[in-house]
Amino acid sequence: MQIDMSPDWYFYAMHFSAIVTTPVNISGIMIILFCQTRQLSSLRWHLLVFQIFSMISDFSLNVGTLPVIFSPFPIGRPHGVYTLIFQKFGFETSTEAQCILVFVSIYLTAGSVEFLFLLRYQAILPSGHPHKLSTFISVLLLSIWQVFLITMMLISFKLAVPDQQVARALFAQLHPELQYLMTDEHVFIVCVVVELIHVIFLFSCFFRLGIGMVTVIVLIWMSSRSLKSIQISLTTKRMHLQLIKSLCQQIIVPILAFYIPIIVVVVPLMLSIPNSQLSFFISLICLSYHTFFGTLSMLYFNPHYRQWVISAVRNRPMNTSTALTSKFVLARERSNFNAGRNVSAVI
């Protein structure tokens, strides 16, 4: 079994990915910042957080680490700019630190999706609702939850990673025909012989991804349920439902572009499937486009952003006469509802 340590075609494909995706991802940030439609004002900063964290995880993959995994072994070597930066500042454990950076960026991206739908749910609830929280409390609680999950991941990762010198010697003893893989000082070994702590670490990672998806689904269900119970006009209700639908469409594309390649990468490592390195390279190339596809889906499924881009390209002002902020519309409808109720009581 021959393992390629430096596949040139893979490096060129990842460099091309960075050249194509980076301008589009940055453009997505600019669009979110400068699109001033009132209807999206309550979503702008939440979408911005998701876009930034998603772009950071994208950058960490195709520019920062540029990993080459010696599949089917959980062993690899980074070839990105992070290695050069850590070398310049004299970090001896640069590869381990890069792994941590990638995991943290993925965790934060998953957290930003939860943040997006949680605050959307809170924006729907009326002020007197028992589940209504202030924005500060919502952000604080979600931040504490993210810190807890990241801390658990870091602890399990540190416990799972073996001493590199001992792991190199053991790998050379078990696979003498692959000793050439250990010649590079930046080669990093996550596992040689699977132990319980490795299973715990893998479980913590899948738990994070799974609990994030479940949380988003529950928040979408709770938002739809709340819209049916609160007293607002049909127009406002449709507007909220349209915003939730638009968010789901925007998020599902990058989520699928992330989850599917991750599964293709992890399964051969878990099952020790031989000759799976090619599938790993192709999956990582696809994975590096997940923010790119997310930005395109944002423009495609959100008519306000799409109209703003078209207006900016044509250098024409955007018509925002009908784009009212959800908060303003909701306040107006509640005011009319209360006024009507007071008049009925007087009569």
Contacts in CASP RR format, 6 or more apart in sequence:
PFRMAT RR
TARGET T0000
AUTHOR 0000-0000-0000
METHOD contacts of the structure
MODEL  1
MQIDMSPDWYFYAMHFSAIVTTPVNISGIMIILFCQTRQLSSLRWHLLVF
QIFSMISDFSLNVGTLPVIFSPFPIGRPHGVYTLIFQKFGFETSTEAQCI
LVFVSIYLTAGSVEFLFLLRYQAILPSGHPHKLSTFISVLLLSIWQVFLI
TMMLISFKLAVPDQQVARALFAQLHPELQYLMTDEHVFIVCVVVELIHVI
FLFSCFFRLGIGMVTVIVLIWMSSRSLKSIQISLTTKRMHLQLIKSLCQQ
IIVPILAFYIPIIVVVVPLMLSIPNSQLSFFISLICLSYHTFFGTLSMLY
FNPHYRQWVISAVRNRPMNTSTALTSKFVLARERSNFNAGRNVSAVI
1 177 0 8 1.000
1 178 0 8 1.000
1 274 0 8 1.000
1 275 0 8 1.000
3 70 0 8 1.000
3 71 0 8 1.000
3 178 0 8 1.000
3 181 0 8 1.000
3 277 0 8 1.000
4 68 0 8 1.000
4 277 0 8 1.000
5 68 0 8 1.000
5 70 0 8 1.000
5 77 0 8 1.000
5 180 0 8 1.000
5 181 0 8 1.000
5 184 0 8 1.000
6 68 0 8 1.000
6 79 0 8 1.000
7 68 0 8 1.000
7 281 0 8 1.000
10 68 0 8 1.000
10 281 0 8 1.000
10 284 0 8 1.000
10 285 0 8 1.000
11 66 0 8 1.000
11 79 0 8 1.000
13 281 0 8 1.000
13 285 0 8 1.000
14 62 0 8 1.000
14 66 0 8 1.000
14 284 0 8 1.000
14 285 0 8 1.000
14 288 0 8 1.000
15 62 0 8 1.000
17 62 0 8 1.000
17 285 0 8 1.000
17 288 0 8 1.000
17 289 0 8 1.000
18 59 0 8 1.000
18 62 0 8 1.000
18 63 0 8 1.000
18 288 0 8 1.000
20 292 0 8 1.000
21 58 0 8 1.000
21 62 0 8 1.000
21 288 0 8 1.000
21 289 0 8 1.000
21 291 0 8 1.000
21 292 0 8 1.000
22 59 0 8 1.000
22 63 0 8 1.000
24 292 0 8 1.000
24 295 0 8 1.000
24 296 0 8 1.000
25 51 0 8 1.000
25 54 0 8 1.000
25 55 0 8 1.000
25 58 0 8 1.000
25 291 0 8 1.000
25 292 0 8 1.000
25 295 0 8 1.000
26 55 0 8 1.000
27 295 0 8 1.000
28 51 0 8 1.000
28 295 0 8 1.000
28 298 0 8 1.000
29 48 0 8 1.000
29 51 0 8 1.000
29 52 0 8 1.000
29 55 0 8 1.000
31 298 0 8 1.000
31 299 0 8 1.000
31 305 0 8 1.000
31 308 0 8 1.000
31 309 0 8 1.000
32 44 0 8 1.000
32 47 0 8 1.000
32 48 0 8 1.000
32 51 0 8 1.000
32 305 0 8 1.000
33 44 0 8 1.000
33 48 0 8 1.000
34 308 0 8 1.000
35 44 0 8 1.000
35 304 0 8 1.000
35 305 0 8 1.000
35 308 0 8 1.000
36 320 0 8 1.000
37 304 0 8 1.000
37 308 0 8 1.000
37 318 0 8 1.000
37 320 0 8 1.000
37 323 0 8 1.000
38 320 0 8 1.000
38 323 0 8 1.000
38 324 0 8 1.000
38 325 0 8 1.000
38 328 0 8 1.000
39 239 0 8 1.000
39 243 0 8 1.000
39 304 0 8 1.000
39 323 0 8 1.000
39 324 0 8 1.000
39 325 0 8 1.000
39 326 0 8 1.000
40 47 0 8 1.000
40 302 0 8 1.000
40 304 0 8 1.000
40 305 0 8 1.000
40 323 0 8 1.000
41 325 0 8 1.000
42 123 0 8 1.000
42 325 0 8 1.000
42 326 0 8 1.000
42 327 0 8 1.000
43 116 0 8 1.000
43 120 0 8 1.000
43 243 0 8 1.000
43 247 0 8 1.000
46 115 0 8 1.000
46 116 0 8 1.000
46 119 0 8 1.000
46 120 0 8 1.000
47 116 0 8 1.000
47 298 0 8 1.000
49 112 0 8 1.000
49 115 0 8 1.000
49 116 0 8 1.000
50 109 0 8 1.000
50 112 0 8 1.000
50 113 0 8 1.000
50 115 0 8 1.000
50 116 0 8 1.000
50 251 0 8 1.000
51 291 0 8 1.000
51 295 0 8 1.000
51 298 0 8 1.000
52 112 0 8 1.000
53 105 0 8 1.000
53 108 0 8 1.000
53 109 0 8 1.000
53 111 0 8 1.000
53 112 0 8 1.000
54 109 0 8 1.000
54 112 0 8 1.000
54 254 0 8 1.000
54 290 0 8 1.000
54 291 0 8 1.000
54 294 0 8 1.000
55 291 0 8 1.000
56 105 0 8 1.000
56 108 0 8 1.000
56 109 0 8 1.000
57 102 0 8 1.000
57 105 0 8 1.000
57 106 0 8 1.000
57 108 0 8 1.000
57 109 0 8 1.000
57 291 0 8 1.000
58 288 0 8 1.000
58 290 0 8 1.000
58 291 0 8 1.000
58 292 0 8 1.000
60 82 0 8 1.000
60 101 0 8 1.000
60 102 0 8 1.000
60 105 0 8 1.000
61 67 0 8 1.000
61 102 0 8 1.000
61 284 0 8 1.000
61 287 0 8 1.000
61 288 0 8 1.000
62 288 0 8 1.000
63 80 0 8 1.000
63 81 0 8 1.000
64 78 0 8 1.000
64 80 0 8 1.000
64 81 0 8 1.000
64 82 0 8 1.000
64 98 0 8 1.000
65 78 0 8 1.000
65 79 0 8 1.000
65 80 0 8 1.000
65 82 0 8 1.000
65 83 0 8 1.000
65 98 0 8 1.000
65 99 0 8 1.000
65 101 0 8 1.000
65 102 0 8 1.000
66 78 0 8 1.000
66 79 0 8 1.000
66 80 0 8 1.000
67 76 0 8 1.000
67 77 0 8 1.000
67 78 0 8 1.000
67 79 0 8 1.000
67 284 0 8 1.000
68 76 0 8 1.000
68 77 0 8 1.000
68 78 0 8 1.000
68 79 0 8 1.000
69 75 0 8 1.000
69 76 0 8 1.000
69 265 0 8 1.000
69 269 0 8 1.000
69 277 0 8 1.000
69 280 0 8 1.000
70 76 0 8 1.000
70 77 0 8 1.000
70 178 0 8 1.000
70 181 0 8 1.000
70 187 0 8 1.000
70 277 0 8 1.000
71 268 0 8 1.000
71 269 0 8 1.000
71 273 0 8 1.000
71 276 0 8 1.000
71 277 0 8 1.000
71 279 0 8 1.000
71 280 0 8 1.000
72 268 0 8 1.000
72 269 0 8 1.000
72 271 0 8 1.000
72 272 0 8 1.000
72 273 0 8 1.000
72 274 0 8 1.000
72 276 0 8 1.000
73 171 0 8 1.000
73 269 0 8 1.000
73 272 0 8 1.000
74 189 0 8 1.000
74 190 0 8 1.000
74 191 0 8 1.000
74 269 0 8 1.000
75 171 0 8 1.000
75 181 0 8 1.000
75 187 0 8 1.000
75 188 0 8 1.000
75 189 0 8 1.000
75 190 0 8 1.000
76 187 0 8 1.000
76 188 0 8 1.000
76 189 0 8 1.000
77 95 0 8 1.000
77 184 0 8 1.000
77 186 0 8 1.000
77 187 0 8 1.000
77 188 0 8 1.000
78 94 0 8 1.000
78 95 0 8 1.000
78 98 0 8 1.000
78 186 0 8 1.000
78 188 0 8 1.000
82 94 0 8 1.000
82 97 0 8 1.000
82 98 0 8 1.000
82 101 0 8 1.000
83 94 0 8 1.000
83 95 0 8 1.000
83 98 0 8 1.000
83 186 0 8 1.000
86 94 0 8 1.000
86 97 0 8 1.000
86 98 0 8 1.000
87 94 0 8 1.000
91 97 0 8 1.000
94 186 0 8 1.000
95 186 0 8 1.000
95 187 0 8 1.000
95 188 0 8 1.000
96 161 0 8 1.000
96 188 0 8 1.000
99 157 0 8 1.000
99 188 0 8 1.000
99 190 0 8 1.000
100 154 0 8 1.000
100 157 0 8 1.000
103 153 0 8 1.000
103 157 0 8 1.000
103 205 0 8 1.000
104 150 0 8 1.000
107 146 0 8 1.000
107 149 0 8 1.000
107 150 0 8 1.000
107 153 0 8 1.000
107 208 0 8 1.000
108 146 0 8 1.000
108 150 0 8 1.000
110 208 0 8 1.000
110 209 0 8 1.000
110 212 0 8 1.000
111 142 0 8 1.000
111 146 0 8 1.000
111 212 0 8 1.000
113 212 0 8 1.000
113 216 0 8 1.000
113 251 0 8 1.000
113 255 0 8 1.000
114 142 0 8 1.000
114 212 0 8 1.000
114 215 0 8 1.000
114 216 0 8 1.000
114 219 0 8 1.000
115 139 0 8 1.000
115 142 0 8 1.000
116 247 0 8 1.000
116 251 0 8 1.000
117 215 0 8 1.000
117 216 0 8 1.000
117 219 0 8 1.000
117 220 0 8 1.000
117 223 0 8 1.000
117 247 0 8 1.000
118 138 0 8 1.000
118 142 0 8 1.000
118 219 0 8 1.000
119 135 0 8 1.000
119 138 0 8 1.000
120 219 0 8 1.000
120 223 0 8 1.000
120 243 0 8 1.000
120 244 0 8 1.000
120 247 0 8 1.000
121 219 0 8 1.000
121 222 0 8 1.000
121 223 0 8 1.000
121 226 0 8 1.000
122 132 0 8 1.000
122 133 0 8 1.000
122 135 0 8 1.000
122 138 0 8 1.000
123 326 0 8 1.000
123 327 0 8 1.000
124 223 0 8 1.000
124 226 0 8 1.000
124 227 0 8 1.000
124 230 0 8 1.000
124 240 0 8 1.000
125 131 0 8 1.000
125 132 0 8 1.000
125 226 0 8 1.000
125 230 0 8 1.000
126 132 0 8 1.000
126 230 0 8 1.000
126 334 0 8 1.000
129 226 0 8 1.000
129 230 0 8 1.000
133 141 0 8 1.000
149 208 0 8 1.000
152 204 0 8 1.000
153 201 0 8 1.000
153 204 0 8 1.000
153 205 0 8 1.000
153 208 0 8 1.000
156 197 0 8 1.000
156 200 0 8 1.000
156 201 0 8 1.000
156 204 0 8 1.000
157 201 0 8 1.000
159 197 0 8 1.000
159 200 0 8 1.000
159 201 0 8 1.000
160 190 0 8 1.000
160 191 0 8 1.000
160 197 0 8 1.000
160 198 0 8 1.000
160 200 0 8 1.000
160 201 0 8 1.000
161 189 0 8 1.000
161 190 0 8 1.000
162 189 0 8 1.000
162 191 0 8 1.000
162 192 0 8 1.000
164 188 0 8 1.000
164 189 0 8 1.000
167 189 0 8 1.000
167 192 0 8 1.000
168 182 0 8 1.000
168 187 0 8 1.000
168 189 0 8 1.000
170 192 0 8 1.000
170 193 0 8 1.000
171 178 0 8 1.000
171 181 0 8 1.000
171 182 0 8 1.000
171 189 0 8 1.000
171 192 0 8 1.000
172 179 0 8 1.000
172 182 0 8 1.000
174 192 0 8 1.000
181 187 0 8 1.000
190 198 0 8 1.000
191 198 0 8 1.000
202 266 0 8 1.000
202 270 0 8 1.000
209 259 0 8 1.000
209 262 0 8 1.000
213 255 0 8 1.000
216 251 0 8 1.000
220 244 0 8 1.000
220 248 0 8 1.000
223 240 0 8 1.000
223 244 0 8 1.000
224 241 0 8 1.000
224 244 0 8 1.000
227 237 0 8 1.000
227 240 0 8 1.000
227 241 0 8 1.000
231 334 0 8 1.000
231 337 0 8 1.000
232 330 0 8 1.000
232 333 0 8 1.000
232 334 0 8 1.000
232 337 0 8 1.000
233 333 0 8 1.000
233 336 0 8 1.000
235 329 0 8 1.000
235 333 0 8 1.000
236 326 0 8 1.000
236 329 0 8 1.000
236 330 0 8 1.000
236 333 0 8 1.000
239 326 0 8 1.000
239 329 0 8 1.000
240 326 0 8 1.000
243 326 0 8 1.000
246 301 0 8 1.000
246 302 0 8 1.000
249 297 0 8 1.000
249 301 0 8 1.000
250 294 0 8 1.000
250 297 0 8 1.000
250 298 0 8 1.000
250 301 0 8 1.000
250 302 0 8 1.000
252 297 0 8 1.000
253 293 0 8 1.000
253 294 0 8 1.000
253 296 0 8 1.000
253 297 0 8 1.000
254 290 0 8 1.000
254 291 0 8 1.000
254 293 0 8 1.000
254 294 0 8 1.000
254 297 0 8 1.000
257 286 0 8 1.000
257 287 0 8 1.000
257 289 0 8 1.000
257 290 0 8 1.000
257 293 0 8 1.000
257 294 0 8 1.000
258 287 0 8 1.000
258 290 0 8 1.000
260 286 0 8 1.000
261 283 0 8 1.000
261 284 0 8 1.000
261 286 0 8 1.000
261 287 0 8 1.000
261 290 0 8 1.000
262 283 0 8 1.000
262 287 0 8 1.000
264 279 0 8 1.000
264 280 0 8 1.000
264 282 0 8 1.000
264 283 0 8 1.000
265 280 0 8 1.000
265 283 0 8 1.000
265 284 0 8 1.000
265 287 0 8 1.000
267 273 0 8 1.000
268 276 0 8 1.000
268 279 0 8 1.000
268 280 0 8 1.000
298 305 0 8 1.000
299 305 0 8 1.000
299 306 0 8 1.000
299 309 0 8 1.000
300 306 0 8 1.000
304 323 0 8 1.000
307 318 0 8 1.000
308 318 0 8 1.000
311 317 0 8 1.000
311 318 0 8 1.000
END
